[in-house]
Amino acid sequence: MSVENHTGKVKNLYAKDGKHRGMSVFGWNRDSHERINQLVKNNIEGVAIIPFLFQETELTKILRPRKGEIGEWSRRDSVYMKSVNELHERGIHTFLKPHIWMRDGWRSNIQLDNKIEWSTWFESYRKHMIHQAMLAELLNVDLFCIGTELRTSVKAQPHDWDKLITEIKSVYSGKLTYAMNWDDDFDDIKFWDDMDYIGVQAYFPLTKDRNPSLRDIKNGWQSHIKKLEKVSKHYGKPILFSEIGYRSDEIATIEPWVWDSAISDTTNVISNHVQNLAYEALFQELWDEEWFGGMYFWQWHIDHNEDENHSKMDFTPRYKSAENTMAKWYGKESQSND
């Protein structure tokens, strides 16, 4: 209880140490005042709002078109508008991070046959992203993500990405990042110089055995930390974990990227303890690094109750011991500037 913030206002420690104390939050369809209090209580100072852009499969030639013209606000946009305004009123930073969501497949593996198909696909993506960037500017969003885990597109059409960045900067004046997957090659992304943060979807494998100790997990971070620090120094940009999370099960640190629905309940064992150790190890190893810009945990549903969360092997820390560990670390100033 001593680490919780019950004042109703964030401490704004970001202004002191520049660390994003973030969470990916879903469920913005109701009155949010009390639900935002729960974020403030846990010293969360940044919220990632994630609009989903839909594409059927990895082979589909275009994204599903949005209704209306670019800059013509929809009912869905109005939900984000209300949420961002409420968060800003409480002093919480916002991160608009559109994701492509597929019925089948993964956005990193989009497969198209030729340059014409790639150009057609990218134009459909561009329309969505310019609309989202205009929304971010209208709402004074602090950070905007130009793409999330789009490995094949980034490699296939670097010039299209350059043009998109230029166009985004013409309509949005805030900070930018791109969210690469943890196992992508940093050198494949040619536009880091145009970003304010090097964004990483940080589902790094940390252990080989189930039910690890804190020491095991901390040791698993060492090779990743060396690489991340080297990349940050090379580009002169802070590393931001645009997404990171751990399921509450015994194998959470072996393959953290595996979606909970893909894991059998008959072969896995729930463990809020392992999830909590993973959070603690993450903070102990990275929080005070000068090159580390913070993180956005996956994920938090503001409309879920304790019964819905506590007994599930999913990523949320809510109503679990990891929630308090996060509140403890988010609630104190990083020593990275000492």
Residue frames relative to the residue before (quaternion, step in Angstrom):
aa qw qx qy qz dx dy dz
M 1.0000 0.0000 0.0000 0.0000 0.00 0.00 0.00
S 0.6303 0.5815 -0.3434 0.3830 3.58 1.03 -0.73
V 0.6895 0.4664 -0.2975 0.4676 3.63 1.13 -0.45
E 0.5591 0.6233 -0.3877 0.3854 3.59 1.23 -0.18
N 0.3208 -0.7358 0.5733 0.1644 3.53 -1.23 0.65
H 0.0400 -0.8315 0.5530 -0.0331 3.56 -0.35 1.26
T 0.4237 0.7216 -0.4569 0.3018 3.59 1.20 0.39
G 0.4580 -0.6809 0.4506 0.3514 3.57 1.21 -0.45
K 0.7231 0.3464 -0.2186 0.5562 3.58 1.32 -0.08
V 0.4862 -0.6599 0.4807 0.3116 3.57 -1.02 0.75
K 0.5370 -0.6298 0.4624 0.3183 3.55 -1.22 0.52
N 0.2384 -0.7984 0.5024 0.2309 3.57 1.28 -0.49
L 0.1307 0.8044 -0.5601 0.1491 3.54 0.77 1.08
Y 0.4875 0.6559 -0.4286 0.3854 3.59 1.24 -0.32
A 0.6336 0.5424 -0.3324 0.4403 3.58 1.03 -0.75
K 0.6950 0.4665 -0.2726 0.4744 3.60 1.18 -0.49
D 0.8418 0.1694 -0.0628 0.5087 3.59 0.85 -0.90
G 0.4561 -0.7298 0.4215 0.2858 3.61 1.26 -0.02
K 0.4949 0.6615 -0.4292 0.3651 3.59 1.21 0.33
H 0.3678 -0.6999 0.5695 0.2249 3.55 -0.94 0.93
R 0.1194 -0.7672 0.6292 0.0348 3.54 -0.78 1.11
G 0.1553 0.8866 -0.4068 0.1557 3.48 0.64 1.24
M 0.1029 -0.7514 0.6483 0.0673 3.48 -1.44 0.30
S 0.3553 -0.6823 0.5937 0.2360 3.57 -1.13 0.72
V 0.0694 -0.8459 0.5272 -0.0414 3.54 -0.37 1.30
F 0.0864 -0.7909 0.6058 0.0049 3.55 -1.00 0.97
G 0.6595 0.5313 -0.3820 0.3700 3.53 -1.32 0.36
W 0.3492 0.7715 -0.4691 0.2506 3.58 1.18 0.55
N 0.4514 0.6932 -0.4627 0.3188 3.60 0.53 1.08
R 0.7097 0.3668 -0.2550 0.5447 3.58 1.22 0.28
D 0.6889 -0.4064 0.3608 0.4797 3.55 -1.32 -0.06
S 0.2325 -0.8548 0.4603 0.0586 3.55 -0.59 1.17
H 0.3839 0.7670 -0.4762 0.1938 3.63 1.17 -0.15
E 0.7265 0.4139 -0.2550 0.4857 3.59 0.68 -1.03
R 0.6308 0.5376 -0.3376 0.4461 3.58 1.06 -0.69
I 0.6328 0.4973 -0.3322 0.4918 3.59 1.08 -0.65
N 0.5645 0.5878 -0.3835 0.4345 3.59 1.10 -0.57
Q 0.6404 0.5291 -0.3262 0.4512 3.59 1.05 -0.75
L 0.6228 0.5115 -0.3374 0.4865 3.58 1.10 -0.60
V 0.6576 0.5072 -0.3026 0.4677 3.57 0.90 -0.96
K 0.6137 0.5717 -0.3451 0.4212 3.57 0.99 -0.84
N 0.7496 0.3800 -0.1982 0.5044 3.56 1.06 -0.78
N 0.5254 -0.6895 0.3716 0.3322 3.55 1.27 0.51
I 0.3247 0.7124 -0.5323 0.3220 3.56 1.13 0.71
E 0.1145 -0.8270 0.5500 0.0195 3.59 -0.66 1.13
G 0.7654 0.2623 -0.1610 0.5652 3.58 1.27 -0.16
V 0.1148 -0.7959 0.5928 0.0446 3.56 -0.96 0.86
A 0.2515 -0.7301 0.6177 0.1488 3.54 -0.95 0.97
I 0.1293 -0.7592 0.6362 0.0463 3.54 -0.81 1.12
I 0.1439 -0.8485 0.5091 -0.0126 3.54 -0.61 1.20
P 0.1443 -0.7679 0.6210 0.0615 3.59 -0.31 1.25
F 0.2879 -0.7636 0.5519 0.1715 3.59 -0.93 0.86
L 0.1858 -0.7340 0.6477 0.0842 3.52 -1.03 0.98
F 0.2639 -0.8321 0.4740 0.1154 3.59 -0.61 1.08
Q 0.0263 0.7470 -0.6630 0.0415 3.50 -1.14 0.90
E 0.5363 -0.6804 0.3878 0.3147 3.58 -0.77 1.00
T 0.8029 -0.1107 0.1349 0.5699 3.60 0.65 -1.13
E 0.7008 -0.4388 0.3550 0.4363 3.55 -1.35 -0.05
L 0.7055 0.4653 -0.2520 0.4715 3.60 1.19 -0.49
T 0.4825 0.6825 -0.4322 0.3386 3.58 1.27 -0.18
K 0.4750 -0.7367 0.4225 0.2306 3.54 -0.88 1.03
I 0.8000 0.0963 -0.0553 0.5897 3.61 1.15 -0.48
L 0.5279 -0.5668 0.5141 0.3685 3.53 -1.35 0.24
R 0.5971 -0.5382 0.4395 0.4007 3.55 -1.21 0.45
P 0.4319 -0.7194 0.4696 0.2744 3.63 -0.63 1.05
R 0.4113 -0.6718 0.5511 0.2754 3.55 -1.12 0.65
K 0.5056 -0.6332 0.4874 0.3253 3.54 -1.19 0.52
G 0.7737 0.3247 -0.2420 0.4872 3.56 -0.95 0.83
E 0.6049 -0.5663 0.4325 0.3554 3.52 -1.35 0.20
I 0.6373 -0.4804 0.4212 0.4310 3.55 -1.33 0.24
G 0.8037 0.2304 -0.1930 0.5135 3.58 -0.80 1.01
E 0.5783 0.5208 -0.3936 0.4893 3.58 1.27 0.16
W 0.3026 -0.8275 0.4487 0.1497 3.55 -0.23 1.33
S 0.3016 -0.7667 0.5529 0.1245 3.52 -0.99 0.98
R 0.6866 -0.4353 0.3582 0.4592 3.56 -1.29 0.01
R 0.6320 0.5212 -0.3375 0.4637 3.59 1.01 -0.75
D 0.6219 0.5319 -0.3368 0.4657 3.59 0.99 -0.80
S 0.6481 0.5398 -0.3277 0.4257 3.58 0.96 -0.83
V 0.5942 0.5467 -0.3632 0.4649 3.60 1.15 -0.57
Y 0.6732 0.4771 -0.2954 0.4815 3.58 0.93 -0.87
M 0.6071 0.5579 -0.3511 0.4436 3.58 1.04 -0.74
K 0.6711 0.4964 -0.2908 0.4677 3.55 0.87 -0.97
S 0.6796 0.5068 -0.2950 0.4408 3.57 0.90 -0.95
V 0.6673 0.4985 -0.3063 0.4609 3.58 0.88 -0.94
N 0.6506 0.5133 -0.3213 0.4583 3.59 0.93 -0.84
E 0.6556 0.5004 -0.3141 0.4702 3.60 0.97 -0.80
L 0.6486 0.5090 -0.3189 0.4675 3.59 0.99 -0.78
H 0.6623 0.5030 -0.3096 0.4610 3.58 0.93 -0.83
E 0.6135 0.5530 -0.3444 0.4463 3.57 1.07 -0.69
R 0.7144 0.4136 -0.2395 0.5111 3.57 1.19 -0.57
G 0.5723 -0.6319 0.3640 0.3751 3.59 1.26 0.20
I 0.4892 0.6600 -0.4292 0.3753 3.61 1.23 0.34
H 0.4199 -0.6951 0.5309 0.2422 3.57 -0.92 0.96
T 0.2183 -0.7883 0.5635 0.1160 3.58 -1.16 0.57
F 0.1570 -0.7571 0.6337 0.0226 3.50 -1.19 0.85
L 0.1434 -0.7904 0.5919 0.0658 3.60 -0.46 1.20
K 0.0135 0.8389 -0.5284 0.1297 3.54 -0.43 1.32
P 0.1255 -0.8253 0.5468 0.0638 3.61 0.24 1.22
H 0.1458 -0.7727 0.6148 0.0617 3.56 -1.10 0.85
I 0.3408 -0.6547 0.6183 0.2701 3.54 -1.21 0.53
W 0.1021 -0.7843 0.6113 0.0282 3.55 -0.87 1.03
M 0.1659 -0.8184 0.5477 0.0524 3.58 -0.81 1.04
R 0.5205 -0.6051 0.5054 0.3278 3.50 -1.20 0.59
D 0.7888 -0.0075 0.0388 0.6134 3.55 1.07 -0.77
G 0.7519 0.3524 -0.2745 0.4848 3.58 -0.80 1.00
W 0.4108 -0.6904 0.5507 0.2267 3.52 -1.39 -0.12
R 0.5669 -0.6594 0.3880 0.3055 3.55 -0.91 0.98
S 0.5991 0.5715 -0.3682 0.4230 3.62 1.12 -0.46
N 0.7541 0.4062 -0.1892 0.4801 3.57 1.18 -0.56
I 0.1949 0.7826 -0.5636 0.1785 3.59 1.05 0.64
Q 0.0922 -0.8144 0.5728 -0.0122 3.56 -0.78 1.12
L 0.0666 0.7857 -0.6090 0.0857 3.56 -0.60 1.18
D 0.5615 -0.6984 0.3620 0.2567 3.55 -1.09 0.77
N 0.8297 0.0210 0.0403 0.5563 3.59 1.01 -0.65
K 0.7245 -0.4518 0.3000 0.4254 3.57 -1.30 0.16
I 0.6163 0.5475 -0.3563 0.4399 3.58 1.03 -0.70
E 0.6667 0.4886 -0.3012 0.4755 3.59 0.93 -0.86
W 0.6385 0.5153 -0.3295 0.4672 3.58 0.99 -0.78
S 0.6558 0.5096 -0.3132 0.4605 3.59 0.94 -0.84
T 0.6401 0.5169 -0.3215 0.4687 3.58 1.01 -0.80
W 0.6490 0.5088 -0.3166 0.4687 3.56 0.95 -0.89
F 0.6939 0.4963 -0.2990 0.4276 3.57 0.79 -1.01
E 0.6178 0.5399 -0.3553 0.4480 3.59 1.02 -0.69
S 0.6442 0.4980 -0.3291 0.4783 3.60 1.02 -0.71
Y 0.6372 0.5104 -0.3193 0.4812 3.58 1.08 -0.72
R 0.6309 0.5585 -0.3280 0.4271 3.58 0.95 -0.91
K 0.6500 0.5283 -0.3239 0.4398 3.59 0.89 -0.90
H 0.6486 0.5071 -0.3135 0.4732 3.57 0.96 -0.84
M 0.7240 0.4729 -0.2633 0.4277 3.56 0.79 -1.02
I 0.6235 0.5069 -0.3577 0.4758 3.61 1.03 -0.60
H 0.6113 0.5341 -0.3452 0.4710 3.58 1.04 -0.72
Q 0.6826 0.4815 -0.2876 0.4685 3.59 0.90 -0.94
A 0.6414 0.5171 -0.3279 0.4622 3.60 1.03 -0.74
M 0.6312 0.5161 -0.3295 0.4761 3.59 1.05 -0.73
L 0.6279 0.5213 -0.3264 0.4769 3.57 1.07 -0.74
A 0.6398 0.5312 -0.3162 0.4566 3.58 0.99 -0.86
E 0.6603 0.4964 -0.3056 0.4735 3.57 1.00 -0.80
L 0.6324 0.5431 -0.3261 0.4458 3.57 0.95 -0.88
L 0.7625 0.3811 -0.1827 0.4899 3.57 0.97 -0.91
N 0.4002 -0.7296 0.4659 0.3008 3.59 1.29 0.01
V 0.1392 0.8008 -0.5584 0.1663 3.55 0.96 0.96
D 0.4941 -0.7111 0.4260 0.2621 3.57 -0.92 0.94
L 0.8089 0.0712 0.0223 0.5832 3.58 1.00 -0.85
F 0.1008 -0.7937 0.5995 0.0219 3.56 -0.97 0.93
C 0.2703 -0.7622 0.5724 0.1353 3.55 -0.97 0.93
I 0.3254 -0.7893 0.4918 0.1710 3.58 -0.59 1.16
G 0.8039 -0.0706 0.0523 0.5882 3.60 1.23 -0.30
T 0.1666 -0.7909 0.5843 0.0733 3.55 -1.13 0.65
E 0.8608 -0.1194 0.0441 0.4927 3.55 -0.69 1.19
L 0.3822 0.7167 -0.4898 0.3167 3.59 0.78 1.04
R 0.0447 -0.8791 0.4746 0.0068 3.53 0.91 1.05
T 0.7209 0.4512 -0.2860 0.4414 3.62 0.67 -1.00
S 0.6422 0.5113 -0.3300 0.4660 3.58 1.03 -0.69
V 0.6451 0.5294 -0.3251 0.4449 3.59 0.89 -0.90
K 0.6928 0.4669 -0.2743 0.4762 3.58 1.00 -0.81
A 0.7149 0.4850 -0.2582 0.4326 3.58 1.00 -0.84
Q 0.8399 0.1381 -0.0216 0.5244 3.59 0.99 -0.73
P 0.0338 -0.8508 0.5244 0.0026 3.61 0.65 1.10
H 0.6504 0.5261 -0.3323 0.4357 3.62 0.98 -0.74
D 0.6158 0.5329 -0.3464 0.4657 3.59 1.08 -0.64
W 0.6401 0.5115 -0.3246 0.4725 3.57 1.05 -0.72
D 0.6152 0.5410 -0.3491 0.4551 3.59 1.00 -0.73
K 0.6792 0.4853 -0.2887 0.4689 3.57 0.92 -0.93
L 0.6306 0.5309 -0.3331 0.4577 3.58 1.03 -0.76
I 0.6419 0.5231 -0.3254 0.4565 3.60 0.94 -0.86
T 0.6413 0.5196 -0.3210 0.4645 3.57 0.95 -0.86
E 0.6769 0.4861 -0.2929 0.4688 3.57 0.94 -0.87
I 0.6244 0.5264 -0.3393 0.4669 3.59 0.99 -0.77
K 0.6781 0.4923 -0.3003 0.4557 3.58 0.90 -0.87
S 0.6177 0.5458 -0.3509 0.4443 3.59 1.17 -0.39
V 0.7637 0.3247 -0.1928 0.5236 3.61 1.20 -0.38
Y 0.7613 0.2820 -0.1578 0.5622 3.61 1.26 -0.32
S 0.2279 -0.8283 0.5063 0.0751 3.57 -0.73 1.10
G 0.5492 0.6327 -0.3924 0.3795 3.60 1.27 0.01
K 0.7004 -0.4540 0.3443 0.4299 3.55 -1.31 -0.26
L 0.2615 -0.7824 0.5564 0.0989 3.53 -1.22 0.70
T 0.0398 0.7549 -0.6541 -0.0270 3.51 -1.33 0.47
Y 0.2276 -0.6940 0.6526 0.2016 3.49 -1.42 0.16
A 0.2926 -0.7822 0.5309 0.1436 3.60 -0.91 0.93
M 0.0860 -0.8106 0.5790 0.0178 3.58 -0.18 1.28
N 0.5226 -0.6190 0.4729 0.3466 3.55 -1.16 0.53
W 0.6648 -0.5661 0.3262 0.3622 3.55 -1.12 0.73
D 0.7611 0.3740 -0.2100 0.4866 3.61 1.04 -0.70
D 0.4325 0.6679 -0.4824 0.3662 3.61 1.22 0.34
D 0.4938 -0.6266 0.5110 0.3201 3.55 -1.31 0.33
F 0.4653 -0.6944 0.4740 0.2770 3.59 -0.66 1.08
D 0.6652 0.5341 -0.3054 0.4231 3.60 1.03 -0.79
D 0.5658 0.5954 -0.3916 0.4148 3.60 1.20 -0.29
I 0.6724 0.4496 -0.2809 0.5166 3.57 1.24 -0.43
K 0.2181 -0.8472 0.4796 0.0685 3.53 -0.28 1.33
F 0.7055 0.5005 -0.2511 0.4343 3.58 1.24 -0.22
W 0.2601 0.7881 -0.5264 0.1847 3.61 1.12 0.45
D 0.6088 0.5741 -0.3613 0.4115 3.61 1.04 -0.67
D 0.6833 0.4719 -0.2812 0.4810 3.59 1.19 -0.49
M 0.6234 0.5314 -0.3337 0.4664 3.56 1.30 -0.08
D 0.4386 -0.6678 0.5287 0.2865 3.57 -1.26 0.41
Y 0.7757 0.1383 -0.0787 0.6108 3.57 1.20 -0.55
I 0.3503 -0.6551 0.6177 0.2580 3.53 -1.26 0.54
G 0.1700 -0.8282 0.5306 0.0605 3.54 -0.27 1.28
V 0.0535 -0.7980 0.6001 -0.0146 3.56 -0.94 0.96
Q 0.3046 -0.6823 0.6368 0.1900 3.53 -1.05 0.91
A 0.1380 -0.9116 0.3868 0.0185 3.49 0.33 1.41
Y 0.2342 0.7839 -0.5380 0.2029 3.57 0.68 1.09
F 0.0681 0.8390 -0.5325 0.0890 3.55 0.81 1.05
P 0.4340 -0.6516 0.5387 0.3112 3.62 -1.04 0.68
L 0.1651 -0.8387 0.5176 0.0376 3.56 -0.79 1.03
T 0.8020 0.1123 -0.0532 0.5842 3.60 1.08 -0.60
K 0.4123 -0.6962 0.5301 0.2537 3.55 -1.32 0.28
D 0.7474 0.3728 -0.1965 0.5137 3.57 1.17 -0.48
R 0.5286 -0.6191 0.4783 0.3294 3.54 -1.18 0.57
N 0.8361 0.2066 -0.1636 0.4812 3.54 -1.32 0.42
P 0.1248 0.8430 -0.5143 0.0961 3.64 0.80 0.97
S 0.5011 -0.6033 0.5202 0.3381 3.51 -1.37 0.18
L 0.6711 -0.4656 0.3788 0.4352 3.57 -1.30 0.18
R 0.6395 0.5295 -0.3237 0.4536 3.59 0.98 -0.82
D 0.6253 0.5423 -0.3363 0.4492 3.59 0.98 -0.85
I 0.6918 0.4810 -0.2818 0.4590 3.57 0.85 -0.98
K 0.6460 0.5144 -0.3215 0.4634 3.60 0.95 -0.82
N 0.6386 0.5144 -0.3272 0.4696 3.59 0.99 -0.78
G 0.6424 0.5521 -0.3176 0.4263 3.58 1.06 -0.74
W 0.6286 0.5526 -0.3302 0.4365 3.58 1.20 -0.42
Q 0.5533 0.6986 -0.3860 0.2383 3.59 1.06 -0.72
S 0.6910 0.4618 -0.3016 0.4672 3.63 0.81 -0.87
H 0.6379 0.5245 -0.3276 0.4590 3.59 1.04 -0.72
I 0.6401 0.5361 -0.3236 0.4452 3.57 0.97 -0.85
K 0.6398 0.5285 -0.3320 0.4485 3.60 0.93 -0.84
K 0.6744 0.4892 -0.2970 0.4665 3.58 0.93 -0.88
L 0.6645 0.5140 -0.3041 0.4492 3.58 0.91 -0.91
E 0.6505 0.5080 -0.3182 0.4664 3.57 0.94 -0.84
K 0.6410 0.5277 -0.3200 0.4563 3.58 0.98 -0.83
V 0.6618 0.5024 -0.3000 0.4686 3.58 0.95 -0.89
S 0.6456 0.5286 -0.3179 0.4502 3.57 0.94 -0.88
K 0.6821 0.4761 -0.2870 0.4752 3.57 0.91 -0.87
H 0.6285 0.5548 -0.3382 0.4276 3.58 1.02 -0.77
Y 0.7736 0.3376 -0.1719 0.5079 3.58 0.89 -0.94
G 0.3795 -0.7385 0.4784 0.2859 3.58 1.23 -0.30
K 0.5734 0.5599 -0.3727 0.4678 3.56 1.16 0.71
P 0.4792 -0.6478 0.4948 0.3254 3.61 -1.09 0.61
I 0.4190 -0.6617 0.5626 0.2647 3.54 -1.24 0.59
L 0.0723 -0.7763 0.6259 0.0201 3.55 -0.88 1.01
F 0.2994 -0.7162 0.5955 0.2069 3.57 -0.84 0.93
S 0.2408 -0.8130 0.5197 0.1051 3.54 -0.02 1.37
E 0.7712 -0.0399 -0.0146 0.6351 3.54 1.30 -0.30
I 0.1716 0.7446 -0.6356 0.1102 3.53 -1.09 0.81
G 0.1968 0.7878 -0.5687 0.1309 3.55 -1.08 0.64
Y 0.1931 -0.7620 0.6090 0.1058 3.51 -1.32 0.33
R 0.4397 -0.6620 0.5379 0.2814 3.54 -1.01 0.82
S 0.4254 -0.6650 0.5356 0.2999 3.57 -1.23 0.31
D 0.4801 0.6142 -0.4893 0.3910 3.54 0.35 1.34
E 0.6912 -0.5315 0.3168 0.3734 3.55 -1.28 0.34
I 0.7366 0.3907 -0.2297 0.5020 3.62 1.18 -0.40
A 0.2815 0.8246 -0.4614 0.1670 3.58 1.29 0.28
T 0.7441 0.4034 -0.2314 0.4796 3.62 1.01 -0.68
I 0.5263 0.6168 -0.4231 0.4044 3.61 1.25 0.08
E 0.7703 -0.0501 0.0629 0.6325 3.55 0.90 -1.04
P 0.1446 -0.8528 0.4948 0.0841 3.58 0.38 1.22
W 0.6357 0.5751 -0.3252 0.3992 3.59 1.14 -0.55
V 0.5480 0.6383 -0.4031 0.3603 3.59 1.18 -0.38
W 0.4397 -0.7045 0.5019 0.2419 3.54 -0.80 1.11
D 0.5750 -0.6453 0.3757 0.3344 3.59 -0.87 0.92
S 0.6335 0.5450 -0.3425 0.4292 3.61 1.06 -0.65
A 0.6524 0.5180 -0.3105 0.4578 3.60 1.25 -0.39
I 0.6427 0.5068 -0.3155 0.4802 3.59 1.28 -0.05
S 0.4242 -0.7264 0.4879 0.2332 3.54 -0.85 0.99
D 0.4419 -0.6914 0.5099 0.2583 3.55 -0.92 0.93
T 0.6312 0.5562 -0.3354 0.4239 3.57 1.19 -0.44
T 0.7517 0.3562 -0.2115 0.5133 3.59 1.16 -0.46
N 0.7003 0.4127 -0.2602 0.5212 3.57 1.24 -0.20
V 0.2614 -0.7561 0.5842 0.1369 3.54 -1.27 0.47
I 0.4692 -0.6738 0.4906 0.2917 3.57 -0.85 0.94
S 0.1062 0.7863 -0.6023 0.0874 3.56 -1.03 0.82
N 0.2126 -0.7650 0.6004 0.0959 3.54 -0.32 1.26
H 0.5707 0.6102 -0.3670 0.4091 3.56 1.23 -0.54
V 0.6709 0.4808 -0.3071 0.4738 3.61 0.88 -0.89
Q 0.6184 0.5307 -0.3454 0.4656 3.58 0.98 -0.78
N 0.6694 0.5050 -0.2995 0.4551 3.57 0.90 -0.90
L 0.6416 0.5117 -0.3243 0.4705 3.60 0.99 -0.79
A 0.6311 0.5320 -0.3356 0.4539 3.58 1.03 -0.75
Y 0.6315 0.5105 -0.3246 0.4850 3.59 1.02 -0.76
E 0.6756 0.5039 -0.3011 0.4461 3.58 0.82 -0.97
A 0.6569 0.5072 -0.3114 0.4628 3.59 0.93 -0.87
L 0.6203 0.5508 -0.3335 0.4480 3.58 0.98 -0.84
F 0.7037 0.4549 -0.2739 0.4721 3.58 0.80 -0.98
Q 0.6555 0.5216 -0.3296 0.4354 3.59 0.89 -0.85
E 0.7474 0.4325 -0.2266 0.4505 3.57 0.92 -0.86
L 0.8243 0.2903 -0.1262 0.4694 3.62 0.98 -0.70
W 0.5725 0.6677 -0.3861 0.2779 3.59 1.00 -0.73
D 0.7569 0.3800 -0.2044 0.4908 3.58 1.00 -0.76
E 0.4487 0.6669 -0.4715 0.3628 3.61 1.23 0.27
E 0.5023 -0.6920 0.4336 0.2845 3.57 -0.78 1.04
W 0.7024 0.4805 -0.2643 0.4539 3.60 1.01 -0.80
F 0.6171 0.5697 -0.3355 0.4267 3.59 1.25 -0.25
G 0.2547 -0.8294 0.4867 0.1011 3.57 -0.63 1.17
G 0.6804 -0.4729 0.3006 0.4723 3.59 1.23 0.05
M 0.3490 -0.7518 0.5412 0.1417 3.54 -1.31 -0.16
Y 0.2204 -0.7094 0.6477 0.1694 3.48 -1.46 0.25
F 0.2844 -0.7863 0.5278 0.1490 3.55 -0.42 1.24
W 0.2685 -0.7044 0.6377 0.1583 3.50 -1.30 0.62
Q 0.7939 -0.4535 -0.3737 -0.1565 1.69 -1.22 2.18
W 0.2777 -0.7589 0.5751 0.1276 3.62 -1.26 0.27
H 0.1397 -0.7705 0.6187 0.0633 3.58 -0.73 1.10
I 0.3452 -0.7882 0.4675 0.2025 3.56 -0.38 1.20
D 0.7097 0.4537 -0.2675 0.4680 3.59 1.19 -0.42
H 0.5232 0.6250 -0.4295 0.3887 3.63 1.21 0.19
N 0.3092 -0.7337 0.5694 0.2047 3.56 -1.15 0.60
E 0.7444 -0.4355 0.2675 0.4298 3.56 -1.30 0.17
D 0.6478 0.5290 -0.3292 0.4383 3.60 0.93 -0.82
E 0.6602 0.5193 -0.3079 0.4468 3.59 1.06 -0.71
N 0.7662 0.4054 -0.1945 0.4591 3.60 1.07 -0.64
H 0.6788 0.5706 -0.3221 0.3317 3.54 0.75 -1.07
S 0.7794 0.3673 -0.1790 0.4749 3.58 0.95 -0.81
K 0.5812 0.5925 -0.3743 0.4136 3.60 1.21 0.30
M 0.3970 -0.6960 0.5465 0.2437 3.55 -1.17 0.69
D 0.3817 0.7227 -0.4962 0.2929 3.58 0.71 1.02
F 0.7248 -0.4939 0.2944 0.3796 3.56 -1.33 0.03
T 0.5726 0.6358 -0.4040 0.3236 3.59 1.02 -0.57
P 0.3362 -0.7197 0.5624 0.2296 3.59 -1.08 0.68
R 0.4721 0.7272 -0.4188 0.2700 3.56 1.25 -0.31
Y 0.8311 0.0957 -0.1529 0.5260 3.55 -0.93 1.07
K 0.6172 0.4815 -0.3612 0.5067 3.57 1.20 0.54
S 0.6904 -0.4955 0.3150 0.4227 3.59 -1.21 0.31
A 0.5897 0.5851 -0.3730 0.4133 3.62 1.10 -0.59
E 0.5568 0.6051 -0.3930 0.4116 3.59 1.13 -0.53
N 0.7063 0.4534 -0.2691 0.4723 3.57 0.89 -0.90
T 0.6041 0.5434 -0.3535 0.4636 3.59 1.10 -0.64
M 0.6357 0.5136 -0.3159 0.4820 3.56 1.01 -0.82
A 0.6593 0.5124 -0.3112 0.4537 3.59 0.87 -0.92
K 0.6252 0.5491 -0.3327 0.4439 3.57 1.03 -0.78
W 0.7380 0.4151 -0.2383 0.4756 3.59 0.78 -1.02
Y 0.6503 0.5066 -0.3208 0.4665 3.57 0.97 -0.77
G 0.6888 0.5230 -0.2771 0.4186 3.56 1.11 -0.59
K 0.7236 0.3588 -0.2614 0.5285 3.58 1.22 0.05
E 0.5765 -0.6134 0.4275 0.3296 3.52 -1.18 0.67
S 0.4836 -0.6497 0.5074 0.2941 3.56 -1.02 0.84
Q 0.3890 -0.7219 0.5283 0.2200 3.54 -1.15 0.67
S 0.3432 0.7901 -0.4599 0.2156 3.57 1.27 0.25
N 0.7079 0.4528 -0.2674 0.4716 3.59 1.15 -0.50
D 0.4789 0.6816 -0.4362 0.3404 3.57 1.26 0.04
